[in-house]
Amino acid sequence: MRQVIIYPGEDGFWVAECPSLPGCISQGETKEKAIVNIREAIQVYIEAMEEDHQRVPSERFDALLVAV
């Protein structure tokens, strides 16, 4: 299980990224498509690391909303 951050990008697409996997980012025309795409990106990222015999980073982030 991985935490994903999703937010609207400047180009009208939704951006999704996985902070615990540096550089693992995707996007989609809708939130739902961005989630589908980041799920695939996470799977490919982890598979590539395992094929290269690299340690896959563990999930290490907590989410917190701060009211300002």
N, CA, C and O atoms as CSV, one atom per row, in Angstrom:
chain,resi,resn,atom,element,x,y,z
A,1,MET,N,N,0.845,-1.168,0.000
A,1,MET,CA,C,0.000,0.000,0.000
A,1,MET,C,C,0.893,1.234,0.000
A,1,MET,O,O,1.871,1.302,0.744
A,2,ARG,N,N,0.555,2.199,-0.829
A,2,ARG,CA,C,1.346,3.424,-0.951
A,2,ARG,C,C,0.452,4.648,-0.845
A,2,ARG,O,O,-0.679,4.660,-1.329
A,3,GLN,N,N,0.981,5.665,-0.208
A,3,GLN,CA,C,0.271,6.935,-0.141
A,3,GLN,C,C,0.490,7.682,-1.451
A,3,GLN,O,O,1.598,7.706,-1.986
A,4,VAL,N,N,-0.566,8.282,-1.954
A,4,VAL,CA,C,-0.510,9.042,-3.198
A,4,VAL,C,C,-1.092,10.423,-2.945
A,4,VAL,O,O,-2.099,10.575,-2.253
A,5,ILE,N,N,-0.446,11.414,-3.512
A,5,ILE,CA,C,-0.943,12.784,-3.449
A,5,ILE,C,C,-1.487,13.112,-4.831
A,5,ILE,O,O,-0.831,12.845,-5.838
A,6,ILE,N,N,-2.680,13.689,-4.885
A,6,ILE,CA,C,-3.286,14.024,-6.160
A,6,ILE,C,C,-3.732,15.484,-6.110
A,6,ILE,O,O,-4.310,15.940,-5.124
A,7,TYR,N,N,-3.451,16.207,-7.197
A,7,TYR,CA,C,-3.788,17.627,-7.231
A,7,TYR,C,C,-3.944,18.077,-8.682
A,7,TYR,O,O,-3.404,17.446,-9.590
A,8,PRO,N,N,-4.684,19.173,-8.902
A,8,PRO,CA,C,-4.861,19.659,-10.274
A,8,PRO,C,C,-3.573,20.299,-10.782
A,8,PRO,O,O,-2.954,21.112,-10.095
A,9,GLY,N,N,-3.180,19.921,-11.995
A,9,GLY,CA,C,-1.996,20.492,-12.613
A,9,GLY,C,C,-2.333,21.757,-13.379
A,9,GLY,O,O,-3.506,22.086,-13.560
A,10,GLU,N,N,-1.321,22.456,-13.824
A,10,GLU,CA,C,-1.516,23.709,-14.546
A,10,GLU,C,C,-2.133,23.513,-15.923
A,10,GLU,O,O,-2.726,24.440,-16.475
A,11,ASP,N,N,-1.997,22.312,-16.483
A,11,ASP,CA,C,-2.484,22.054,-17.839
A,11,ASP,C,C,-3.900,21.497,-17.867
A,11,ASP,O,O,-4.376,21.076,-18.921
A,12,GLY,N,N,-4.588,21.487,-16.711
A,12,GLY,CA,C,-5.942,20.968,-16.652
A,12,GLY,C,C,-6.020,19.487,-16.329
A,12,GLY,O,O,-7.104,18.969,-16.061
A,13,PHE,N,N,-4.890,18.801,-16.350
A,13,PHE,CA,C,-4.848,17.388,-15.985
A,13,PHE,C,C,-4.677,17.276,-14.470
A,13,PHE,O,O,-4.277,18.234,-13.807
A,14,TRP,N,N,-4.986,16.096,-13.933
A,14,TRP,CA,C,-4.748,15.804,-12.526
A,14,TRP,C,C,-3.396,15.125,-12.400
A,14,TRP,O,O,-3.077,14.215,-13.165
A,15,VAL,N,N,-2.607,15.566,-11.441
A,15,VAL,CA,C,-1.270,15.021,-11.196
A,15,VAL,C,C,-1.354,14.110,-9.975
A,15,VAL,O,O,-1.997,14.446,-8.980
A,16,ALA,N,N,-0.702,12.960,-10.062
A,16,ALA,CA,C,-0.655,12.011,-8.942
A,16,ALA,C,C,0.796,11.611,-8.737
A,16,ALA,O,O,1.495,11.270,-9.691
A,17,GLU,N,N,1.243,11.653,-7.493
A,17,GLU,CA,C,2.612,11.239,-7.208
A,17,GLU,C,C,2.672,10.437,-5.921
A,17,GLU,O,O,1.842,10.584,-5.024
A,18,CYS,N,N,3.676,9.592,-5.864
A,18,CYS,CA,C,3.892,8.716,-4.718
A,18,CYS,C,C,5.171,9.179,-4.014
A,18,CYS,O,O,6.270,8.854,-4.465
A,19,PRO,N,N,5.046,9.931,-2.919
A,19,PRO,CA,C,6.218,10.507,-2.260
A,19,PRO,C,C,7.264,9.501,-1.795
A,19,PRO,O,O,8.449,9.830,-1.755
A,20,SER,N,N,6.857,8.289,-1.443
A,20,SER,CA,C,7.826,7.316,-0.941
A,20,SER,C,C,8.653,6.673,-2.058
A,20,SER,O,O,9.616,5.957,-1.785
A,21,LEU,N,N,8.276,6.928,-3.311
A,21,LEU,CA,C,9.037,6.422,-4.461
A,21,LEU,C,C,9.477,7.628,-5.283
A,21,LEU,O,O,8.744,8.064,-6.172
A,22,PRO,N,N,10.655,8.175,-5.006
A,22,PRO,CA,C,11.109,9.404,-5.656
A,22,PRO,C,C,10.998,9.339,-7.185
A,22,PRO,O,O,11.487,8.409,-7.828
A,23,GLY,N,N,10.340,10.355,-7.738
A,23,GLY,CA,C,10.194,10.429,-9.183
A,23,GLY,C,C,9.013,9.657,-9.736
A,23,GLY,O,O,8.772,9.688,-10.943
A,24,CYS,N,N,8.272,8.967,-8.888
A,24,CYS,CA,C,7.114,8.189,-9.341
A,24,CYS,C,C,5.915,9.130,-9.409
A,24,CYS,O,O,5.298,9.443,-8.391
A,25,ILE,N,N,5.597,9.572,-10.613
A,25,ILE,CA,C,4.555,10.562,-10.831
A,25,ILE,C,C,3.814,10.230,-12.111
A,25,ILE,O,O,4.395,9.688,-13.052
A,26,SER,N,N,2.545,10.554,-12.144
A,26,SER,CA,C,1.736,10.318,-13.329
A,26,SER,C,C,0.660,11.389,-13.385
A,26,SER,O,O,0.612,12.280,-12.537
A,27,GLN,N,N,-0.200,11.296,-14.389
A,27,GLN,CA,C,-1.294,12.251,-14.499
A,27,GLN,C,C,-2.441,11.633,-15.281
A,27,GLN,O,O,-2.305,10.551,-15.853
A,28,GLY,N,N,-3.569,12.325,-15.302
A,28,GLY,CA,C,-4.724,11.869,-16.051
A,28,GLY,C,C,-5.698,13.002,-16.268
A,28,GLY,O,O,-5.656,14.008,-15.560
A,29,GLU,N,N,-6.574,12.847,-17.240
A,29,GLU,CA,C,-7.554,13.888,-17.540
A,29,GLU,C,C,-8.582,14.049,-16.431
A,29,GLU,O,O,-9.177,15.116,-16.283
A,30,THR,N,N,-8.793,12.987,-15.644
A,30,THR,CA,C,-9.695,13.022,-14.499
A,30,THR,C,C,-8.957,12.484,-13.285
A,30,THR,O,O,-7.894,11.876,-13.415
A,31,LYS,N,N,-9.522,12.708,-12.105
A,31,LYS,CA,C,-8.925,12.138,-10.887
A,31,LYS,C,C,-8.851,10.620,-10.994
A,31,LYS,O,O,-7.844,10.002,-10.650
A,32,GLU,N,N,-9.938,10.039,-11.476
A,32,GLU,CA,C,-10.007,8.580,-11.571
A,32,GLU,C,C,-8.926,8.036,-12.497
A,32,GLU,O,O,-8.291,7.030,-12.182
A,33,LYS,N,N,-8.712,8.691,-13.635
A,33,LYS,CA,C,-7.683,8.232,-14.586
A,33,LYS,C,C,-6.287,8.439,-13.992
A,33,LYS,O,O,-5.399,7.611,-14.196
A,34,ALA,N,N,-6.094,9.527,-13.268
A,34,ALA,CA,C,-4.798,9.764,-12.623
A,34,ALA,C,C,-4.504,8.671,-11.607
A,34,ALA,O,O,-3.359,8.238,-11.481
A,35,ILE,N,N,-5.521,8.218,-10.883
A,35,ILE,CA,C,-5.334,7.150,-9.893
A,35,ILE,C,C,-4.993,5.837,-10.581
A,35,ILE,O,O,-4.102,5.113,-10.136
A,36,VAL,N,N,-5.695,5.531,-11.661
A,36,VAL,CA,C,-5.377,4.322,-12.440
A,36,VAL,C,C,-3.936,4.387,-12.926
A,36,VAL,O,O,-3.198,3.407,-12.831
A,37,ASN,N,N,-3.540,5.543,-13.446
A,37,ASN,CA,C,-2.196,5.695,-14.002
A,37,ASN,C,C,-1.105,5.620,-12.941
A,37,ASN,O,O,-0.055,5.026,-13.186
A,38,ILE,N,N,-1.329,6.212,-11.758
A,38,ILE,CA,C,-0.295,6.157,-10.721
A,38,ILE,C,C,-0.188,4.752,-10.155
A,38,ILE,O,O,0.898,4.324,-9.764
A,39,ARG,N,N,-1.296,4.031,-10.107
A,39,ARG,CA,C,-1.238,2.638,-9.650
A,39,ARG,C,C,-0.307,1.838,-10.571
A,39,ARG,O,O,0.539,1.075,-10.105
A,40,GLU,N,N,-0.476,2.023,-11.869
A,40,GLU,CA,C,0.387,1.336,-12.839
A,40,GLU,C,C,1.836,1.802,-12.709
A,40,GLU,O,O,2.761,0.993,-12.776
A,41,ALA,N,N,2.030,3.104,-12.525
A,41,ALA,CA,C,3.392,3.646,-12.394
A,41,ALA,C,C,4.093,3.062,-11.173
A,41,ALA,O,O,5.282,2.748,-11.232
A,42,ILE,N,N,3.366,2.916,-10.067
A,42,ILE,CA,C,3.944,2.336,-8.850
A,42,ILE,C,C,4.358,0.889,-9.101
A,42,ILE,O,O,5.446,0.471,-8.705
A,43,GLN,N,N,3.492,0.133,-9.755
A,43,GLN,CA,C,3.809,-1.269,-10.046
A,43,GLN,C,C,5.064,-1.385,-10.915
A,43,GLN,O,O,5.943,-2.199,-10.632
A,44,VAL,N,N,5.146,-0.579,-11.961
A,44,VAL,CA,C,6.306,-0.614,-12.868
A,44,VAL,C,C,7.569,-0.171,-12.131
A,44,VAL,O,O,8.631,-0.768,-12.307
A,45,TYR,N,N,7.460,0.863,-11.314
A,45,TYR,CA,C,8.594,1.376,-10.542
A,45,TYR,C,C,9.166,0.276,-9.649
A,45,TYR,O,O,10.372,0.032,-9.646
A,46,ILE,N,N,8.286,-0.385,-8.890
A,46,ILE,CA,C,8.725,-1.440,-7.969
A,46,ILE,C,C,9.307,-2.630,-8.740
A,46,ILE,O,O,10.338,-3.172,-8.344
A,47,GLU,N,N,8.667,-3.036,-9.823
A,47,GLU,CA,C,9.186,-4.142,-10.635
A,47,GLU,C,C,10.581,-3.831,-11.161
A,47,GLU,O,O,11.454,-4.698,-11.145
A,48,ALA,N,N,10.800,-2.604,-11.625
A,48,ALA,CA,C,12.112,-2.214,-12.152
A,48,ALA,C,C,13.172,-2.253,-11.056
A,48,ALA,O,O,14.291,-2.706,-11.295
A,49,MET,N,N,12.833,-1.788,-9.870
A,49,MET,CA,C,13.794,-1.824,-8.763
A,49,MET,C,C,14.145,-3.262,-8.396
A,49,MET,O,O,15.310,-3.585,-8.162
A,50,GLU,N,N,13.128,-4.121,-8.348
A,50,GLU,CA,C,13.368,-5.520,-8.002
A,50,GLU,C,C,14.215,-6.215,-9.061
A,50,GLU,O,O,15.089,-7.015,-8.726
A,51,GLU,N,N,13.966,-5.919,-10.336
A,51,GLU,CA,C,14.762,-6.511,-11.423
A,51,GLU,C,C,16.221,-6.081,-11.333
A,51,GLU,O,O,17.125,-6.839,-11.684
A,52,ASP,N,N,16.443,-4.842,-10.852
A,52,ASP,CA,C,17.806,-4.325,-10.698
A,52,ASP,C,C,18.410,-4.692,-9.343
A,52,ASP,O,O,19.497,-4.226,-9.002
A,53,HIS,N,N,17.709,-5.526,-8.572
A,53,HIS,CA,C,18.156,-5.972,-7.250
A,53,HIS,C,C,18.416,-4.798,-6.309
A,53,HIS,O,O,19.361,-4.808,-5.520
A,54,GLN,N,N,17.550,-3.783,-6.413
A,54,GLN,CA,C,17.638,-2.628,-5.524
A,54,GLN,C,C,16.578,-2.755,-4.434
A,54,GLN,O,O,15.530,-3.366,-4.640
A,55,ARG,N,N,16.861,-2.181,-3.294
A,55,ARG,CA,C,15.909,-2.190,-2.189
A,55,ARG,C,C,14.771,-1.230,-2.509
A,55,ARG,O,O,15.005,-0.065,-2.830
A,56,VAL,N,N,13.548,-1.718,-2.422
A,56,VAL,CA,C,12.370,-0.886,-2.653
A,56,VAL,C,C,12.100,-0.075,-1.391
A,56,VAL,O,O,11.947,-0.646,-0.312
A,57,PRO,N,N,12.041,1.253,-1.516
A,57,PRO,CA,C,11.793,2.070,-0.324
A,57,PRO,C,C,10.463,1.710,0.327
A,57,PRO,O,O,9.474,1.445,-0.356
A,58,SER,N,N,10.453,1.705,1.640
A,58,SER,CA,C,9.207,1.432,2.349
A,58,SER,C,C,8.370,2.709,2.407
A,58,SER,O,O,8.879,3.818,2.241
A,59,GLU,N,N,7.088,2.523,2.644
A,59,GLU,CA,C,6.197,3.679,2.824
A,59,GLU,C,C,6.593,4.345,4.134
A,59,GLU,O,O,6.693,3.674,5.161
A,60,ARG,N,N,6.819,5.646,4.112
A,60,ARG,CA,C,7.318,6.300,5.312
A,60,ARG,C,C,6.691,7.664,5.587
A,60,ARG,O,O,7.156,8.394,6.463
A,61,PHE,N,N,5.663,8.005,4.862
A,61,PHE,CA,C,5.066,9.321,5.020
A,61,PHE,C,C,3.728,9.249,5.746
A,61,PHE,O,O,2.973,8.288,5.598
A,62,ASP,N,N,3.455,10.266,6.520
A,62,ASP,CA,C,2.148,10.462,7.137
A,62,ASP,C,C,1.534,11.705,6.503
A,62,ASP,O,O,2.236,12.672,6.211
A,63,ALA,N,N,0.238,11.674,6.295
A,63,ALA,CA,C,-0.464,12.837,5.740
A,63,ALA,C,C,-1.048,13.659,6.881
A,63,ALA,O,O,-1.481,13.125,7.902
A,64,LEU,N,N,-1.046,14.945,6.681
A,64,LEU,CA,C,-1.557,15.862,7.697
A,64,LEU,C,C,-2.081,17.100,6.997
A,64,LEU,O,O,-1.391,17.674,6.154
A,65,LEU,N,N,-3.274,17.514,7.329
A,65,LEU,CA,C,-3.826,18.764,6.818
A,65,LEU,C,C,-3.658,19.821,7.879
A,65,LEU,O,O,-3.940,19.581,9.053
A,66,VAL,N,N,-3.203,20.989,7.477
A,66,VAL,CA,C,-2.986,22.084,8.421
A,66,VAL,C,C,-3.885,23.249,8.005
A,66,VAL,O,O,-3.782,23.738,6.880
A,67,ALA,N,N,-4.751,23.688,8.890
A,67,ALA,CA,C,-5.610,24.820,8.606
A,67,ALA,C,C,-4.836,26.102,8.850
A,67,ALA,O,O,-4.176,26.253,9.878
A,68,VAL,N,N,-4.917,27.028,7.897
A,68,VAL,CA,C,-4.214,28.302,8.016
A,68,VAL,C,C,-5.224,29.428,7.897
A,68,VAL,O,O,-4.854,30.600,7.969
